[in-house]
Amino acid sequence: MSALIHWLTASQEFFHHLGWLGVLAYAGLIVVVQLFLGPLAPIAIAGGFIFGMRDGFLSLTLGTAMGAAINFLISRHVARGAIARRLERNEKFRLIDSAIGREGWRIIALLRLCPLPFGFSNYAYGLTAIRFWPYLLATVLVIIPANLFFTWLGASAQAGLEAALGTNRPRHPFEYALMGFGLLAGCAAMAYIGKIARKALAAQVPAVKEASLV
């Protein structure tokens, strides 16, 4: 615990010495952490401790938004083409992928409420046909409550220190609420995606019958 307190205190002095650039620097740290699939919750909580509620939330919002954009674009432009070429002959995949792309922001809004690793999910969404701006806007808006909560944990110094360790602390009731709501959202997202897939495949049947009669 003493080592953690020393690190947080030193980090607080360092980032405060940078002024408003410290907020941007910490946002950059968040981008790097999620770029390499590291856990964001401890970094988010520490940001609340270092900057307080306002600047901590700002740095977390900037960091998660930039990270979501960068991971998505890396995945979209590096891996998406190869996957699409491999599966382009699979008519079912093409239809479902196209349908999911059209319903993109709704799916992202539901899935962002699920307890999924942030960096990994950003890469995964880049492999779908979901468009970039609806994806990013839905991401930024839907994760606001979680960002506020983790920043508040850090700004509440004692709870923030224990939370940053991730051990020996009782869970806040809001954490249970987030987890429960996330599980419900996950079920809703899977059901919604299944519905979209069934509709896309059902729409193919009349087209196939019509083509066979020509």
N, C-alpha and C positions, 0 to 999 in steps of 0.2 A: 504493500500500500504506500509506503514512504517513497519508493522509487516512482510510483505512478504520480503521486502528488508533486514530486520534484520535476518530473517531465512536464506535467500540465502547467506548473507555475512557470517553468522556463519557456515553454511554448507560448504562454500568455504574454510574457514580456517580449518575446521575439516578434510575434505577430502584431502586438500593439505598437511596437516601435516602428513598424512599417506603415502605420496609419491605414488609410483606406486600401492601400495596396496589399495589406495583410489579409483583408477579406478576399481579395482576388487570388492571392497566393494559396489560401486555405481551400478555396474552391478548386484550384488546380490540383491540390493534393487529393481531393475527393475524386476528381476525374481520373487520376492515376490509379488510385486504389480500386475503383470499379472497373477500370480498363483491364486490370490484371485479376479481376474476379474476387477481390478481397471483400471482407464484410464491411458494410458501410455504417452499421448502427453504432459501433464504438467511436468511429470518426465523427459521426453526426453529434453524438452526445458530448464528446470532447470539444467540438466546436461551440456548443452552447456554453460550456464552462469557460472557454477562452474568450469568447466575444460577448457573451450575454445573449439575451433573447433576440433583439433586433438584428444585429450584425451576424449572429450565429445562424439565424434562419436565412438571411440573405446569402451567406456563403454556401449554405447547404443547398438552397434552391438553385443558385448558379451552378454549383458543382454537379448536382444530379441532372440538371437540364443539359449542360454541356456533355456530360458523360453519356447520357442517353442518346444524344445526337451522334457523338463520335462512334460509339459502339455500333449503333444501327447502321451508319454509313459505311463503316469498315466491313461489316457483315454483308451489307447489300451489294457493295461494289467488288468485294473480293471473293465471296463464296456463293452469292445468290445465282450468278450466271452459270456456274458449274452445276449447281443442283438443278436449275431449271432445264439446262441442256440434257441432263441425265434423265429427267422425268418428263420431258416434253412429249414423249410418245404415250405417256400414261394419261388418257383422256380424263379419267376420274380425278387425278391429282390436279390437272389443269383447271377443270371446272370448279373444284372446291377451293383451290388457291385463288382463283379469280373472284369467287363469291366472298371469300374472307377479306380480300382486298377492298371490295366495295363496302363492307360493313366494318372497316378497320377500326375507327375510333371507338365504337361501341365495345368491340372485343377488348381493345387495349384498356379501356376504362374499367372493365370487369376484372381483367387479369392483373391490373396494377393493385387491386385490393387484395390479391392473394399473397400469401407469404412465400414468394419466390425470390431467389437471389437476384439482386437488381442488375448487376453487370451481365450475368449469364442470360437473363431474359431479354436484355437489350440486344445482344447478339442474335438471339433466337428470332426476335421480331423482324430483324433485318433480312431473314431468310424467307419471309412471307411476301405476299403481294401488297401488304398494307402500305399506303402512301406515307411519305415522311412527315409532312406537316400535321395531318390529323393525328398521327402517332405521337409526335412530340407535344402537341398541345394537350392531348388527353393525358399524357404522362405527367406533365408539369402540374396540371390542375388537380388530378386525382391524388397525387402523393402529398399535397399540401398538409392534410391533417397529420399524417405520419411524420413529416418533417417538423411540423410545429411541436409535436409531442416529444420527439427525441431532442430537439433543441431545448425545450422546457426542462427535460430531465437534466441536461448538462448545466443549464443556467441555475438550477437548484443544486448548489454545490455538493452537498453531501450525497444526495441521491445520484448525482451525476458521477461522482467518483466511484461509487459502488456499481453503478450501471456500466461504467466504462470497463471495470474489471470483468463484469459479466457473471460474477459469482457472489454467493452469500448475501443476496438481497431478495426481499419479497417483490413479487411482480405487482406493478401498479394495475388497478382495475381496468384502466383504459387499454393496457396491453392485452388483457384477456378479451376485451371488446373488439380490438383490432384483429386478434387472431380468429375469434368467432365469426366476425363479419367477413374476414378474408376467406375462411373456409366456405361460407355461404356463397360468396362471390365466385369462388373457384368452381363450385358446382353449377352455378348459373352460367358461367362462361362456357364450361364444357357442354352443357345442354344447348346453349345458344349456337355454339360452333357446330354441334351435331345437327341442329335444325337447319342451319345454313347449308351444310353438306348434303343433307337429304333433299332439300329443295333444288339445289344445283344439279344433283344426279337425276331427280325426277323430271326436271326440265329437259334433260337430254333424251329421255325415252320417246316423247312425241317426235322430236327431230329425227331420231334414228328410224322410227317407223315410217315417217314421211319420206325420208331418203330411200328407204327400201322399196317404196311403191313407185318411185320415179323410174 
